[in-house]
C-alpha cells in the first residue's frame, strides 16, 4: 500500500500542560491518519496513561518525541502552520483550517509540514509564531475558546478530507434490501386503510384526503422491501388487536386475509 501523504504531517504541541490533551491529540491523529507528534517541554506524562485514555493508539504514542526547543521541533520542516485564536499586532498571513488544507498538502509532497499548537492557557508565544509560514484561526463565535485537542481534531479532519484519505469504509446495512415496488406499496396502503378504519380514524375525517396524504409521506420515505414489510406488519397487528376488542364487545371482526398476514409477519420476524 502506498505511503499516505499525511505521514509527512507533524503535530507539534508547545508546552502542553495536561496529559489528557496529549492523549486526546493522539486519538485525533490516529483517527485521521497522522502519526508524528512532537512535544516541546511538555508536562510530565506516562505513555501507559496516554494509551489508557486513547485506546489502541500505541503506534502513535511510541513515535512521540519530547524536545526542548523550537529548532528541534521545526528544524527539518518545509512549512509550518501555527494555530492561534488571539489577535496580535503583527500582521501575519491568516487562514482557516479548510483554506489551509490543500496548500499544506501540496507542500507535504516536498517534505515535513507542521501543525503547531500552543499552551492551553496562553497559546503560542510570539517567538513560535515567528517560525510560521502562516497563522491559522478556527472560525468560531465571539467565544473563541476551543480546547487544545479540539483544535487539533478540527485541523486534522480538514487535512484528512482534503487528502482524500478517508480510509475507513462504512459497513453496509446488516441486511440490505431493494426498494419497495409500486405493487408492494399498494398492499401497504390497503393494510393501512383497513387499520385506520378499524380504529374509526375516518369517523370524523375525509377518507380520500387522509389516504392521499398517507401515500404522499409514505413515498417520500422511500421504503425498502424490509421496511415495507415491517410497516405492513404494524398495521396488521393494529387490526388484530382491534378484532380482540371487538370480540369482547360482541362486534363482528374486521376481515382480512389471514394467510397473507401470517406471511407478512413471518417475513418481518426473519428480517428484523
C-alpha positions in Angstrom: 0.0 0.0 0.0 1.3 3.5 -0.9 2.6 5.7 1.8 0.0 8.2 2.9 0.8 11.9 2.2 -0.5 12.5 5.8 2.6 10.7 7.1 4.5 13.9 6.1 2.4 15.9 8.6 3.7 16.5 12.1 1.7 17.8 15.0 3.7 20.0 17.4 2.3 20.9 20.9 4.1 23.8 22.5 4.4 23.2 26.3 1.2 21.2 26.7 0.0 21.4 30.3 -2.4 18.5 30.6 -1.7 14.8 29.8 -5.4 14.4 28.8 -4.9 16.9 26.0 -1.9 15.0 24.8 -3.9 11.8 24.8 -6.8 13.4 23.0 -4.4 14.7 20.4 -3.0 11.2 19.9 -6.6 9.9 19.5 -7.3 12.6 16.8 -4.1 11.7 15.0 -4.9 8.0 15.0 -8.4 8.7 13.6 -7.2 10.9 10.8 -4.0 9.2 9.7 -1.3 11.4 11.1 1.4 9.6 13.1 4.1 12.1 14.2 3.8 14.1 17.4 6.4 16.3 18.9 6.0 17.9 22.4 8.0 20.9 23.3 8.7 20.9 27.1 5.5 19.0 28.0 4.0 18.4 31.4 5.2 15.0 32.8 3.1 12.2 31.3 3.1 8.4 31.1 2.8 6.6 27.8 0.8 3.9 29.6 -1.7 6.5 30.9 -2.0 8.0 27.4 -3.0 4.7 25.9 -5.4 4.2 28.8 -7.2 7.4 27.7 -6.7 6.9 23.9 -7.1 3.2 23.4 -5.4 1.4 20.5 -3.0 4.2 19.7 0.3 2.7 20.9 1.8 3.0 17.4 1.3 6.8 17.6 2.4 7.0 21.2 5.6 5.2 20.6 6.6 7.8 18.0 6.1 10.8 20.3 9.3 12.9 20.7 9.9 15.3 23.6 12.2 18.2 22.8 13.3 21.4 24.4 13.5 23.9 21.6 11.6 25.1 18.6 14.6 24.3 16.4 14.4 20.6 17.4 10.7 20.5 16.6 10.7 22.6 13.4 14.2 22.5 12.0 13.5 20.0 9.2 10.0 21.3 8.3 9.4 22.8 4.8 6.2 24.5 6.0 4.9 25.5 9.4 1.3 26.5 10.2 0.7 28.0 13.7 -2.7 27.9 15.2 -3.9 30.8 17.4 -7.1 32.4 18.4 -5.5 35.5 19.9 -5.3 38.8 17.9 -1.7 40.1 17.5 -0.2 43.4 16.5 1.9 41.8 13.8 0.0 41.2 10.5 0.9 37.5 9.9 -0.8 35.8 6.9 -4.0 34.4 8.3 -6.0 31.4 7.1 -8.5 28.8 8.3 -8.1 25.0 8.6 -10.2 24.5 5.4 -8.3 27.1 3.4 -5.0 25.7 4.7 -5.6 22.0 3.8 -4.9 22.0 0.1 -1.8 24.2 0.1 -0.4 22.4 3.1 -0.8 19.0 1.4 0.9 20.5 -1.6 3.9 21.3 0.5 3.8 17.8 2.1 4.9 16.4 -1.3 8.2 18.3 -0.7 8.8 17.2 2.9 7.6 17.5 6.5 4.9 20.0 7.2 3.9 21.1 10.8 0.8 22.0 12.5 1.8 23.8 15.7 -0.5 24.4 18.7 0.2 26.4 21.9 -0.3 26.1 25.6 -3.8 25.6 27.0 -3.7 28.9 28.9 -1.6 31.3 26.7 -1.4 29.7 23.3 1.7 30.2 21.2 4.3 32.8 22.1 5.5 35.3 19.5 8.8 33.5 19.1 6.9 30.4 18.0 4.7 32.4 15.6 7.8 33.9 14.1 8.7 30.5 12.8 5.4 30.0 11.0 4.8 30.3 7.3 1.1 31.0 8.0 -1.1 31.6 11.1 -4.3 29.7 11.3 -7.5 30.7 13.2 -10.5 28.4 13.6 -13.8 30.3 12.8 -15.9 30.4 15.9 -18.4 32.7 17.5 -17.1 35.6 19.7 -16.4 32.9 22.3 -13.2 31.7 20.8 -12.2 29.2 23.5 -11.6 25.8 21.9 -9.9 23.1 23.9 -6.4 22.3 22.6 -7.3 18.8 21.4 -10.5 20.1 19.8 -8.4 22.5 17.7 -6.1 19.6 16.7 -9.1 17.5 15.8 -10.6 20.1 13.5 -7.3 20.8 11.8 -6.6 17.1 11.1 -10.2 16.4 9.9 -9.8 19.1 7.2 -6.5 17.7 6.1 -7.8 14.1 6.1 -10.7 15.1 3.9 -8.7 17.2 1.6 -6.2 14.4 1.1 -9.0 12.0 0.1 -7.6 9.8 2.8 -10.9 8.8 4.5 -9.7 5.2 4.6 -12.4 3.9 6.9 -15.2 2.3 4.9 -18.7 2.4 6.4 -20.2 -1.0 6.8 -23.2 -1.7 4.6 -26.6 -2.2 6.3 -26.8 -5.6 8.1 -29.4 -6.8 5.7 -29.6 -4.7 2.5 -32.9 -4.7 0.6 -34.1 -3.4 -2.7 -36.7 -0.6 -2.8 -40.3 -1.4 -2.4 -42.2 -1.7 -5.7 -45.4 0.1 -6.6 -47.4 -3.1 -6.1 -45.9 -3.7 -2.7 -46.7 -0.1 -1.7 -50.3 -0.6 -2.8 -50.6 -3.6 -0.5 -49.3 -1.5 2.4 -51.9 1.2 1.7 -54.6 -1.5 1.8 -53.4 -2.6 5.2 -53.1 1.0 6.5 -56.6 1.9 5.4 -58.0 -1.2 7.0 -56.3 -0.5 10.3 -57.4 3.2 10.3 -61.0 2.0 9.6 -60.7 -0.5 12.5 -59.8 2.3 14.9 -62.6 4.6 13.4 -60.0 7.1 12.3 -62.2 8.1 9.4 -65.2 8.7 11.6 -64.8 12.5 11.5 -62.3 12.8 8.7 -62.4 12.7 4.9 -61.0 9.2 4.0 -59.8 10.2 0.5 -57.8 13.2 1.7 -56.3 11.2 4.6 -55.2 8.3 2.4 -53.8 10.7 -0.3 -51.6 12.4 2.4 -50.6 9.0 3.7 -49.5 7.9 0.3 -47.5 11.1 -0.2 -45.5 10.8 3.0 -45.0 7.1 2.6 -43.5 7.6 -0.9 -41.2 10.4 0.5 -39.8 7.9 3.0 -38.6 5.7 0.1 -39.1 2.4 1.9 -37.1 -0.6 1.0 -38.8 -4.0 1.0 -37.7 -4.9 4.5 -39.1 -1.6 5.9 -42.2 -2.0 3.8 -42.9 -5.4 5.4 -42.3 -4.1 8.8 -44.8 -1.2 8.3 -47.4 -3.7 6.9 -46.9 -6.0 10.0 -47.6 -3.0 12.2 -50.9 -2.2 10.5 -51.9 -5.8 10.5 -51.3 -6.1 14.3 -53.4 -3.0 14.8 -56.3 -4.8 13.1 -55.7 -8.0 15.1 -55.7 -6.0 18.3 -59.0 -4.2 17.4 -60.6 -7.5 16.5 -59.9 -8.8 20.0 -61.6 -5.8 21.5 -64.5 -6.1 19.0 -64.9 -9.7 20.0 -65.2 -8.8 23.7 -67.8 -6.2 22.7 -69.8 -8.7 20.7 -69.0 -6.9 17.4 -68.0 -8.7 14.1 -64.3 -8.7 13.3 -62.7 -6.7 10.6 -61.9 -9.3 7.9 -58.6 -9.7 6.1 -56.5 -12.4 4.5 -55.1 -14.3 7.5 -52.7 -16.3 5.3 -51.2 -13.2 3.7 -51.0 -11.5 7.1 -49.1 -14.5 8.6 -46.7 -14.4 5.7 -46.0 -10.7 6.2 -45.4 -11.2 9.9 -43.1 -14.2 9.3 -41.1 -12.2 6.8 -40.8 -9.3 9.2 -39.7 -11.6 12.1 -37.0 -13.0 9.8 -35.6 -9.7 8.7 -35.6 -7.7 11.9 
